[in-house]
Amino acid sequence: MKWANSLVPDMKIKNLKDKALSDGQFLIKLCAGVEPRAINYDIVMAGETDEEKANNAKYVISIARKLGAVVFGVWEDIVNVNYKMILVIICSLFSIQKEMQAAQ
């Protein structure tokens, strides 16, 4: 949690069950913290409706996979705040960032 919150300075989450995760905004910004060029902000939605949340969640999974993360969950896991699947995404992004830092 500390690592994830440090990469997203304008948003903080309390834990992996935080309902603020349902709109996908935090996870999108976390992906941007790992690789800023991976995000196309023209695609990112506000996450106010169920459809916008679903689109953001699908985009999070797409970005994470593009970065090399192994994602077992589906977009519904993000929208429904399935903390176990969100943990897998965050841990995968953490591992990717450490690998990128080691390669430099």
DSSP file (Angstrom, degrees, kcal/mol; ACC not computed):
  #  RESIDUE AA STRUCTURE BP1 BP2  ACC     N-H-->O    O-->H-N    N-H-->O    O-->H-N    TCO  KAPPA ALPHA  PHI   PSI    X-CA   Y-CA   Z-CA
    1    1 A M     >        0   0    0      0, 0.0     4,-2.9     0, 0.0     5,-0.3   0.000 360.0 360.0 360.0 -42.1    0.0    0.0    0.0
    2    2 A K  H  >  +     0   0    0      1,-0.2     4,-1.7     2,-0.2     5,-0.1   0.922 360.0  46.9 -61.0 -44.0    2.8    2.4    0.9
    3    3 A W  H  > S+     0   0    0      2,-0.2     4,-1.3     1,-0.2    -1,-0.2   0.940 113.7  47.5 -62.7 -48.0    4.5    1.8   -2.5
    4    4 A A  H >> S+     0   0    0      1,-0.2     4,-0.9     2,-0.2     3,-0.5   0.920 112.5  48.5 -62.7 -44.8    1.2    2.2   -4.4
    5    5 A N  H 3< S+     0   0    0     -4,-2.9     3,-0.3     1,-0.2    -1,-0.2   0.817 106.9  57.5 -65.5 -29.6    0.3    5.4   -2.6
    6    6 A S  H 3< S+     0   0    0     -4,-1.7    -1,-0.2    -5,-0.3    -2,-0.2   0.806 106.4  48.9 -71.5 -27.3    3.8    6.8   -3.2
    7    7 A L  H << S+     0   0    0     -4,-1.3    -1,-0.2    -3,-0.5    -2,-0.2   0.636 111.2  51.2 -84.7 -14.3    3.4    6.4   -6.9
    8    8 A V    ><  +     0   0    0     -4,-0.9     3,-1.2    -3,-0.3    -1,-0.2  -0.742  66.4 171.4-121.5  80.8    0.0    8.1   -7.0
    9    9 A P  T 3  S+     0   0    0      0, 0.0    -1,-0.1     0, 0.0    -2,-0.1   0.768  73.8  52.7 -67.5 -25.8    0.6   11.4   -5.1
   10   10 A D  T 3  S+     0   0    0      1,-0.1     2,-0.4     2,-0.0    -5,-0.0   0.503 112.9  43.2 -90.9  -2.3   -2.8   13.0   -5.8
   11   11 A M    <   -     0   0    0     -3,-1.2     2,-0.4    -6,-0.2    -3,-0.2  -0.998  64.0-169.5-139.1 141.6   -4.9   10.0   -4.6
   12   12 A K        -     0   0    0     -2,-0.4     2,-0.4    -6,-0.0    14,-0.0  -0.992   6.0-157.6-130.1 140.7   -4.5    7.8   -1.5
   13   13 A I        -     0   0    0     -2,-0.4    -8,-0.1   -12,-0.2     3,-0.1  -0.907  11.8-148.1-114.9 148.8   -6.3    4.6   -0.7
   14   14 A K  S    S-     0   0    0     -2,-0.4     2,-0.3     1,-0.2    -1,-0.1   0.888  73.5 -27.4 -80.4 -41.4   -6.7    3.2    2.8
   15   15 A N  S >  S-     0   0    0    -14,-0.0     3,-1.5     0, 0.0    -1,-0.2  -0.914  74.0 -80.7-160.6-177.7   -6.6   -0.5    1.9
   16   16 A L  T 3  S+     0   0    0     -2,-0.3    70,-0.1     1,-0.3    71,-0.1   0.526 123.7  58.2 -77.2  -4.3   -7.3   -2.9   -0.9
   17   17 A K  T 3  S+     0   0    0     65,-0.1    -1,-0.3    66,-0.1     2,-0.2   0.281  74.1 132.7-102.8   8.1  -11.0   -2.9   -0.1
   18   18 A D    X   -     0   0    0     -3,-1.5     3,-2.0     1,-0.2     4,-0.2  -0.436  55.9-143.0 -64.1 123.4  -11.3    0.8   -0.5
   19   19 A K  G >  S+     0   0    0      1,-0.3     3,-1.6    -2,-0.2     4,-0.2   0.671  93.7  78.3 -64.4 -16.3  -14.4    1.6   -2.7
   20   20 A A  G >  S+     0   0    0      1,-0.3     3,-0.8     2,-0.1     6,-0.4   0.711  82.4  67.8 -64.5 -18.5  -12.5    4.4   -4.4
   21   21 A L  G X  S+     0   0    0     -3,-2.0     3,-1.6     1,-0.2    -1,-0.3   0.689  78.4  82.1 -71.8 -18.1  -10.7    1.7   -6.4
   22   22 A S  G <  S+     0   0    0     -3,-1.6    -1,-0.2     1,-0.3    35,-0.2   0.740  84.5  56.2 -65.9 -23.5  -14.0    0.8   -8.2
   23   23 A D  G <  S-     0   0    0     -3,-0.8    -1,-0.3    -4,-0.2    22,-0.2   0.579 102.2-129.8 -85.8  -7.1  -13.6    3.7  -10.8
   24   24 A G  S <> S+     0   0    0     -3,-1.6     4,-2.3    54,-0.2     5,-0.2   0.320  75.3 116.9  82.0  -9.3  -10.2    2.5  -11.9
   25   25 A Q  H  > S+     0   0    0     -5,-0.3     4,-2.5     1,-0.2     5,-0.2   0.915  73.9  48.8 -60.6 -46.1   -8.6    5.9  -11.6
   26   26 A F  H  > S+     0   0    0     -6,-0.4     4,-2.1     1,-0.2    -1,-0.2   0.926 113.2  47.0 -61.1 -44.8   -6.1    4.9   -8.9
   27   27 A L  H  > S+     0   0    0      2,-0.2     4,-2.2    -6,-0.2    -1,-0.2   0.856 110.7  52.2 -68.8 -33.9   -5.0    1.9  -10.8
   28   28 A I  H  X S+     0   0    0     -4,-2.3     4,-2.1     2,-0.2    -1,-0.2   0.935 111.9  46.3 -64.0 -45.1   -4.6    3.9  -14.0
   29   29 A K  H  X S+     0   0    0     -4,-2.5     4,-1.7     1,-0.2    -2,-0.2   0.829 109.5  55.1 -67.3 -31.0   -2.5    6.4  -12.2
   30   30 A L  H  X S+     0   0    0     -4,-2.1     4,-1.4     2,-0.2    -1,-0.2   0.913 107.2  49.4 -66.3 -42.5   -0.5    3.6  -10.6
   31   31 A C  H  X S+     0   0    0     -4,-2.2     4,-2.8     1,-0.2    -2,-0.2   0.898 109.7  52.4 -60.9 -40.0    0.3    2.2  -14.1
   32   32 A A  H  < S+     0   0    0     -4,-2.1    -1,-0.2     1,-0.2    -2,-0.2   0.840 104.5  56.4 -65.0 -32.5    1.3    5.7  -15.1
   33   33 A G  H  < S+     0   0    0     -4,-1.7    -1,-0.2     2,-0.2    -2,-0.2   0.838 111.4  43.0 -66.4 -32.6    3.6    5.8  -12.1
   34   34 A V  H  < S+     0   0    0     -4,-1.4    -2,-0.2     1,-0.3    -1,-0.2   0.924 140.7   0.8 -77.3 -47.3    5.3    2.7  -13.4
   35   35 A E    ><  -     0   0    0     -4,-2.8     3,-1.9    -5,-0.1     4,-0.3  -0.795  63.3-167.6-145.6  97.6    5.5    3.8  -17.0
   36   36 A P  G >  S+     0   0    0      0, 0.0     3,-1.1     0, 0.0    -1,-0.1   0.794  86.8  60.1 -58.6 -30.9    4.0    7.3  -17.8
   37   37 A R  G 3  S+     0   0    0      1,-0.2    -5,-0.1    -5,-0.1     0, 0.0   0.592  88.9  74.3 -75.0  -8.6    4.1    6.7  -21.6
   38   38 A A  G <  S+     0   0    0     -3,-1.9     2,-0.4    -7,-0.2    -1,-0.2   0.648  82.5  81.4 -78.6 -14.4    1.7    3.7  -21.3
   39   39 A I    <   -     0   0    0     -3,-1.1     2,-0.7    -4,-0.3     3,-0.0  -0.791  55.9-165.1-102.5 132.1   -1.4    5.8  -20.6
   40   40 A N    >>  -     0   0    0     -2,-0.4     3,-2.0     1,-0.1     4,-0.7  -0.920   8.6-165.5-107.7 101.7   -3.5    7.6  -23.2
   41   41 A Y  T 34 S+     0   0    0     -2,-0.7    -1,-0.1     1,-0.3    -2,-0.0   0.615  81.0  73.2 -68.9 -11.0   -5.5   10.0  -21.1
   42   42 A D  T 34 S+     0   0    0      1,-0.2    -1,-0.3    -3,-0.0    -3,-0.0   0.755 100.5  46.2 -68.8 -22.8   -7.9   10.6  -23.9
   43   43 A I  T <4 S+     0   0    0     -3,-2.0    -2,-0.2     2,-0.1    -1,-0.2   0.747  90.2  99.4 -88.8 -27.7   -9.3    7.2  -23.3
   44   44 A V     <  -     0   0    0     -4,-0.7     2,-0.2     1,-0.1     8,-0.0  -0.390  60.2-155.9 -68.2 133.8   -9.6    7.5  -19.5
   45   45 A M        -     0   0    0      7,-0.3    -2,-0.1   -22,-0.2    -1,-0.1  -0.651  27.8-109.2-108.6 165.8  -13.1    8.3  -18.2
   46   46 A A        -     0   0    0     -2,-0.2   -21,-0.1     1,-0.1    -1,-0.1   0.782  42.2-133.5 -66.1 -27.7  -14.3   10.0  -15.0
   47   47 A G        +     0   0    0    -23,-0.1    -1,-0.1   -22,-0.0   -22,-0.1   0.794  65.1 128.4  80.0  28.2  -15.7    6.8  -13.6
   48   48 A E        +     0   0    0    -25,-0.1     2,-0.2     5,-0.0   -25,-0.0   0.807  64.1  46.6 -87.2 -31.2  -19.0    8.3  -12.6
   49   49 A T  S  > S-     0   0    0      1,-0.1     4,-2.3   -26,-0.1     5,-0.2  -0.646  90.0-110.4-106.3 166.9  -21.3    5.7  -14.3
   50   50 A D  H  > S+     0   0    0     -2,-0.2     4,-2.2     1,-0.2     5,-0.1   0.877 119.6  52.6 -61.7 -37.0  -21.1    2.0  -14.3
   51   51 A E  H  > S+     0   0    0      2,-0.2     4,-2.4     1,-0.2    -1,-0.2   0.906 109.4  47.9 -66.6 -41.7  -20.2    2.0  -18.0
   52   52 A E  H  > S+     0   0    0      2,-0.2     4,-2.4     1,-0.2    -7,-0.3   0.891 111.5  50.8 -66.3 -39.0  -17.3    4.5  -17.4
   53   53 A K  H  X S+     0   0    0     -4,-2.3     4,-2.5     2,-0.2    -2,-0.2   0.917 110.7  49.5 -62.4 -42.9  -16.1    2.3  -14.5
   54   54 A A  H  X S+     0   0    0     -4,-2.2     4,-2.4     2,-0.2    -2,-0.2   0.919 111.3  48.4 -63.3 -44.1  -16.2   -0.8  -16.7
   55   55 A N  H  X S+     0   0    0     -4,-2.4     4,-2.1     2,-0.2    -2,-0.2   0.908 112.6  48.1 -64.5 -41.8  -14.2    1.0  -19.5
   56   56 A N  H  X S+     0   0    0     -4,-2.4     4,-2.5     2,-0.2    -1,-0.2   0.913 111.3  50.9 -63.6 -42.0  -11.6    2.2  -17.1
   57   57 A A  H  X S+     0   0    0     -4,-2.5     4,-2.0     1,-0.2    -2,-0.2   0.909 110.3  48.9 -63.1 -42.0  -11.3   -1.3  -15.5
   58   58 A K  H  X S+     0   0    0     -4,-2.4     4,-2.1     1,-0.2    -1,-0.2   0.889 111.4  50.6 -62.7 -38.7  -10.8   -2.8  -18.9
   59   59 A Y  H  X S+     0   0    0     -4,-2.1     4,-2.8     2,-0.2     5,-0.2   0.889 106.5  54.6 -67.7 -39.1   -8.2   -0.2  -19.8
   60   60 A V  H  X S+     0   0    0     -4,-2.5     4,-2.9     1,-0.2     5,-0.2   0.940 110.2  46.1 -57.8 -47.8   -6.3   -0.9  -16.5
   61   61 A I  H  X S+     0   0    0     -4,-2.0     4,-2.3     1,-0.2    -1,-0.2   0.900 112.4  51.1 -64.2 -40.5   -6.1   -4.6  -17.4
   62   62 A S  H  X S+     0   0    0     -4,-2.1     4,-2.2     2,-0.2    -2,-0.2   0.926 113.0  44.9 -61.6 -45.9   -5.0   -3.8  -20.9
   63   63 A I  H  X S+     0   0    0     -4,-2.8     4,-2.2     2,-0.2    -2,-0.2   0.938 112.2  51.5 -64.4 -47.1   -2.2   -1.4  -19.7
   64   64 A A  H  X>S+     0   0    0     -4,-2.9     5,-3.0     1,-0.2     4,-0.6   0.909 112.3  46.4 -58.7 -42.8   -1.0   -3.8  -17.0
   65   65 A R  H ><5S+     0   0    0     -4,-2.3     3,-0.8     3,-0.2    -1,-0.2   0.887 109.5  54.4 -66.8 -37.7   -0.8   -6.6  -19.6
   66   66 A K  H 3<5S+     0   0    0     -4,-2.2    -1,-0.2     1,-0.3    -2,-0.2   0.860 106.8  51.9 -63.5 -34.2    1.0   -4.3  -22.0
   67   67 A L  H 3<5S-     0   0    0     -4,-2.2    -1,-0.3    -5,-0.1    -2,-0.2   0.641 129.2 -99.0 -75.8 -13.8    3.6   -3.5  -19.3
   68   68 A G  T <<5S+     0   0    0     -3,-0.8    -3,-0.2    -4,-0.6    -2,-0.1   0.516  70.8 150.0 109.9   8.2    4.1   -7.3  -18.8
   69   69 A A      < -     0   0    0     -5,-3.0     2,-0.8    -6,-0.2    -1,-0.3  -0.441  47.1-129.3 -73.9 146.1    1.9   -7.9  -15.8
   70   70 A V        -     0   0    0     18,-0.2     2,-0.6    -2,-0.1    22,-0.1  -0.871  30.8-173.1 -94.0 110.9    0.3  -11.3  -15.3
   71   71 A V        +     0   0    0     -2,-0.8    14,-0.0     1,-0.1    18,-0.0  -0.929  18.9 173.1-113.6 117.1   -3.4  -10.5  -14.7
   72   72 A F        +     0   0    0     -2,-0.6    -1,-0.1    13,-0.1    13,-0.1   0.692  58.1  81.0 -91.0 -22.5   -5.7  -13.4  -13.7
   73   73 A G  S    S-     0   0    0     12,-0.2     2,-0.2     1,-0.1    -2,-0.1  -0.130  70.4-129.4 -81.9 177.1   -8.7  -11.2  -13.0
   74   74 A V    >>  -     0   0    0      1,-0.0     3,-1.6   -13,-0.0     4,-0.7  -0.736  35.7 -94.9-119.9 170.5  -11.3   -9.6  -15.1
   75   75 A W  H >> S+     0   0    0      1,-0.3     4,-2.0    -2,-0.2     3,-0.7   0.803 120.0  65.1 -60.6 -29.5  -12.6   -6.1  -15.3
   76   76 A E  H 3> S+     0   0    0      1,-0.2     4,-2.7     2,-0.2    -1,-0.3   0.814  92.5  63.7 -62.3 -29.0  -15.5   -6.9  -12.9
   77   77 A D  H <4>S+     0   0    0     -3,-1.6     5,-3.4     2,-0.2    -1,-0.2   0.860 106.1  43.7 -63.1 -34.7  -12.9   -7.6  -10.2
   78   78 A I  H X<5S+     0   0    0     -3,-0.7     3,-1.2    -4,-0.7    -2,-0.2   0.943 114.8  47.2 -74.5 -48.9  -11.9   -4.0  -10.3
   79   79 A V  H 3<5S+     0   0    0     -4,-2.0    -2,-0.2     1,-0.3    -3,-0.2   0.876 118.0  42.5 -60.7 -38.6  -15.4   -2.6  -10.4
   80   80 A N  T 3<5S-     0   0    0     -4,-2.7    -1,-0.3    -5,-0.2    -2,-0.2   0.407 112.1-122.5 -88.0   1.8  -16.5   -4.8   -7.6
   81   81 A V  T < 5 -     0   0    0     -3,-1.2     2,-1.2     1,-0.2    -3,-0.2   0.949  34.8-174.6  53.0  57.8  -13.3   -4.2   -5.6
   82   82 A N    >>< -     0   0    0     -5,-3.4     4,-2.2     1,-0.2     3,-0.6  -0.721  10.6-158.9 -78.6  99.8  -12.2   -7.8   -5.4
   83   83 A Y  H 3> S+     0   0    0     -2,-1.2     4,-2.1     1,-0.3    -1,-0.2   0.767  83.5  57.6 -61.3 -28.6   -9.3   -7.1   -3.1
   84   84 A K  H 3> S+     0   0    0      2,-0.2     4,-1.7     1,-0.2    -1,-0.3   0.924 110.8  42.1 -68.0 -43.0   -7.4  -10.3   -4.0
   85   85 A M  H <> S+     0   0    0     -3,-0.6     4,-2.1     2,-0.2    -2,-0.2   0.866 113.4  52.7 -72.0 -35.5   -7.4   -9.6   -7.7
   86   86 A I  H  X S+     0   0    0     -4,-2.2     4,-2.6     1,-0.2     5,-0.2   0.888 107.1  53.7 -65.2 -37.3   -6.5   -6.0   -7.1
   87   87 A L  H  X S+     0   0    0     -4,-2.1     4,-2.8    -5,-0.2     5,-0.2   0.906 106.8  51.6 -61.2 -41.7   -3.6   -7.2   -4.9
   88   88 A V  H  X S+     0   0    0     -4,-1.7     4,-2.3     2,-0.2    -2,-0.2   0.919 111.2  47.5 -61.7 -43.7   -2.4   -9.4   -7.8
   89   89 A I  H  X S+     0   0    0     -4,-2.1     4,-2.4     2,-0.2    -2,-0.2   0.943 114.2  46.0 -62.6 -48.1   -2.4   -6.4  -10.2
   90   90 A I  H  X S+     0   0    0     -4,-2.6     4,-2.3     1,-0.2    -2,-0.2   0.909 113.5  49.0 -63.9 -42.2   -0.6   -4.1   -7.7
   91   91 A C  H  X S+     0   0    0     -4,-2.8     4,-2.4     2,-0.2    -1,-0.2   0.890 110.7  50.9 -64.8 -38.4    2.0   -6.8   -6.9
   92   92 A S  H  X S+     0   0    0     -4,-2.3     4,-2.4    -5,-0.2    -2,-0.2   0.920 111.0  48.0 -64.0 -43.4    2.6   -7.4  -10.6
   93   93 A L  H  X S+     0   0    0     -4,-2.4     4,-2.4     2,-0.2    -2,-0.2   0.885 110.4  52.5 -65.0 -37.9    3.1   -3.7  -11.3
   94   94 A F  H  X S+     0   0    0     -4,-2.3     4,-2.2     2,-0.2    -2,-0.2   0.933 110.6  47.5 -60.4 -46.6    5.5   -3.5   -8.3
   95   95 A S  H  X S+     0   0    0     -4,-2.4     4,-2.3     1,-0.2    -2,-0.2   0.903 111.1  51.2 -62.7 -42.1    7.5   -6.4   -9.8
   96   96 A I  H  X S+     0   0    0     -4,-2.4     4,-2.5     1,-0.2    -1,-0.2   0.919 109.3  50.2 -62.7 -43.4    7.5   -4.8  -13.2
   97   97 A Q  H  X S+     0   0    0     -4,-2.4     4,-2.4     1,-0.2    -1,-0.2   0.915 110.3  49.7 -63.5 -40.7    8.8   -1.5  -11.8
   98   98 A K  H  X S+     0   0    0     -4,-2.2     4,-2.1     1,-0.2    -1,-0.2   0.893 111.4  49.4 -64.4 -38.9   11.6   -3.3   -9.9
   99   99 A E  H  X S+     0   0    0     -4,-2.3     4,-1.6     2,-0.2    -1,-0.2   0.897 111.1  49.7 -65.6 -40.3   12.6   -5.1  -13.0
  100  100 A M  H  X S+     0   0    0     -4,-2.5     4,-0.7     1,-0.2    -2,-0.2   0.898 111.4  48.8 -65.7 -39.6   12.6   -1.9  -15.0
  101  101 A Q  H >< S+     0   0    0     -4,-2.4     3,-0.6     1,-0.2    -1,-0.2   0.882 110.4  51.0 -67.9 -37.1   14.8   -0.2  -12.4
  102  102 A A  H 3< S+     0   0    0     -4,-2.1    -1,-0.2     1,-0.2    -2,-0.2   0.813 105.7  56.6 -68.6 -29.5   17.2   -3.1  -12.3
  103  103 A A  H 3<        0   0    0     -4,-1.6    -1,-0.2     1,-0.2    -2,-0.2   0.671 360.0 360.0 -76.3 -16.5   17.5   -2.9  -16.1
  104  104 A Q    <<        0   0    0     -4,-0.7    -1,-0.2    -3,-0.6    -2,-0.2   0.487 360.0 360.0 -80.4 360.0   18.6    0.7  -16.0
